[in-house]
Amino acid sequence: MHKLADLIKQVRSLAEIGLHYQKDPYDQERYKELSDISLQMLSMVMDQPLNKIAKAFPDQEGYITPNVDVRAVVLNDQSEILMVKEVIDGKWSLPGGWADIGYSPKEVAVKEVREEAGFTVQATRLLAVMDKKHHAHPIDVYYVYKIFILCVENGKRMDNHHETTEVKFFPIGDLPELSLPRNNPDQIRLVYDRALNETIPVYID
């Protein structure tokens, strides 16, 4: 099912690109129909209402590209890893979220840690770039690249994080129940090893 969903998303992307570049009205009509069919198929594969799937895709123009999710990896003095409890499902993830226009990947990581965990950090090193389809996640409506960046606390902590319900450091051998759409145990162990040992090459799918 995951592979089928990825193929459907690829078809939709090609249809949207065709809509943007093709000026012939008949071809535009065909591309629009193909895009609509792809959303219907994705709705069926994900067992989600069509209107919910459609809302996930606001009108886009131009060449459609993957969404980018940036995650921060923060360790304390005991080599425990920082995690936040998500409001949406009550489970845990590395601080992070969608990349914002106007922010570099490092700036996104710093901003997300501040907003979700209440810590001020410095982003220091790229750990991994992953294509979500190659890792064990639930089927996602989006096609996603994930960037993991090592961040170091600068000693300042705030209590006004507002996007999560709990913040805690965990030993790598005792991780909490994870928010699997955002991260899975294998990913966290992979980036954790690289955070501890900078001689391990950056992981790239």
MOVEN-V985082 format. One record per residue. N is the residue number from 1. RES is the residue in three letters. D_FIRST is the distance of its C-alpha to the first C-alpha in Angstrom with 2 decimals. Layout:
BEGIN
N,RES,D_FIRST  N,RES,D_FIRST
END
This chain:
BEGIN
1,MET,0.00  2,HIS,3.81  3,LYS,5.43  4,LEU,5.04  5,ALA,6.13  6,ASP,8.63  7,LEU,9.87  8,ILE,10.47  9,LYS,12.33  10,GLN,14.19  11,VAL,15.26  12,ARG,16.50  13,SER,18.39  14,LEU,20.05  15,ALA,20.99  16,GLU,22.58  17,ILE,24.42  18,GLY,25.68  19,LEU,26.93  20,HIS,28.85  21,TYR,30.48  22,GLN,31.01  23,LYS,34.25  24,ASP,34.43  25,PRO,33.88  26,TYR,32.30  27,ASP,29.72  28,GLN,29.10  29,GLU,28.50  30,ARG,25.91  31,TYR,24.10  32,LYS,24.25  33,GLU,22.81  34,LEU,19.93  35,SER,19.30  36,ASP,19.52  37,ILE,17.12  38,SER,14.47  39,LEU,15.07  40,GLN,14.86  41,MET,11.45  42,LEU,10.26  43,SER,12.24  44,MET,10.61  45,VAL,6.93  46,MET,8.70  47,ASP,11.31  48,GLN,14.02  49,PRO,17.20  50,LEU,17.53  51,ASN,20.66  52,LYS,19.08  53,ILE,16.46  54,ALA,19.43  55,LYS,21.62  56,ALA,19.43  57,PHE,20.45  58,PRO,24.24  59,ASP,25.99  60,GLN,25.72  61,GLU,27.95  62,GLY,28.12  63,TYR,25.74  64,ILE,22.47  65,THR,21.69  66,PRO,19.38  67,ASN,20.37  68,VAL,22.30  69,ASP,22.30  70,VAL,25.47  71,ARG,26.01  72,ALA,29.48  73,VAL,30.37  74,VAL,33.72  75,LEU,35.60  76,ASN,38.83  77,ASP,41.86  78,GLN,40.41  79,SER,37.28  80,GLU,35.18  81,ILE,32.27  82,LEU,32.28  83,MET,29.58  84,VAL,29.46  85,LYS,28.26  86,GLU,26.05  87,VAL,27.34  88,ILE,24.01  89,ASP,22.71  90,GLY,25.76  91,LYS,24.12  92,TRP,25.17  93,SER,24.39  94,LEU,26.35  95,PRO,28.29  96,GLY,26.73  97,GLY,24.96  98,TRP,24.49  99,ALA,27.05  100,ASP,29.90  101,ILE,31.80  102,GLY,35.17  103,TYR,34.19  104,SER,33.64  105,PRO,30.88  106,LYS,33.67  107,GLU,35.03  108,VAL,31.70  109,ALA,31.45  110,VAL,35.05  111,LYS,34.60  112,GLU,31.55  113,VAL,33.42  114,ARG,36.41  115,GLU,34.61  116,GLU,32.29  117,ALA,34.54  118,GLY,38.00  119,PHE,38.76  120,THR,40.20  121,VAL,38.97  122,GLN,39.31  123,ALA,36.32  124,THR,37.31  125,ARG,34.71  126,LEU,31.24  127,LEU,29.18  128,ALA,25.71  129,VAL,23.53  130,MET,19.79  131,ASP,16.79  132,LYS,14.36  133,LYS,11.33  134,HIS,13.35  135,HIS,13.77  136,ALA,12.42  137,HIS,11.88  138,PRO,10.02  139,ILE,7.93  140,ASP,11.03  141,VAL,12.47  142,TYR,14.51  143,TYR,14.40  144,VAL,16.61  145,TYR,19.20  146,LYS,20.80  147,ILE,24.52  148,PHE,26.32  149,ILE,30.12  150,LEU,32.81  151,CYS,35.24  152,VAL,38.62  153,GLU,40.43  154,ASN,43.77  155,GLY,45.32  156,LYS,44.90  157,ARG,42.92  158,MET,42.64  159,ASP,41.76  160,ASN,40.54  161,HIS,36.82  162,HIS,35.30  163,GLU,31.52  164,THR,30.82  165,THR,32.43  166,GLU,33.30  167,VAL,33.87  168,LYS,34.38  169,PHE,34.54  170,PHE,32.83  171,PRO,33.52  172,ILE,30.64  173,GLY,30.86  174,ASP,30.65  175,LEU,27.88  176,PRO,27.21  177,GLU,24.01  178,LEU,21.85  179,SER,20.06  180,LEU,16.70  181,PRO,15.55  182,ARG,18.76  183,ASN,19.33  184,ASN,18.65  185,PRO,21.39  186,ASP,20.87  187,GLN,21.18  188,ILE,24.25  189,ARG,25.90  190,LEU,25.36  191,VAL,27.05  192,TYR,29.60  193,ASP,30.82  194,ARG,31.33  195,ALA,33.09  196,LEU,35.54  197,ASN,36.09  198,GLU,36.41  199,THR,36.95  200,ILE,33.25  201,PRO,31.78  202,VAL,29.44  203,TYR,25.80  204,ILE,24.02  205,ASP,20.60
END
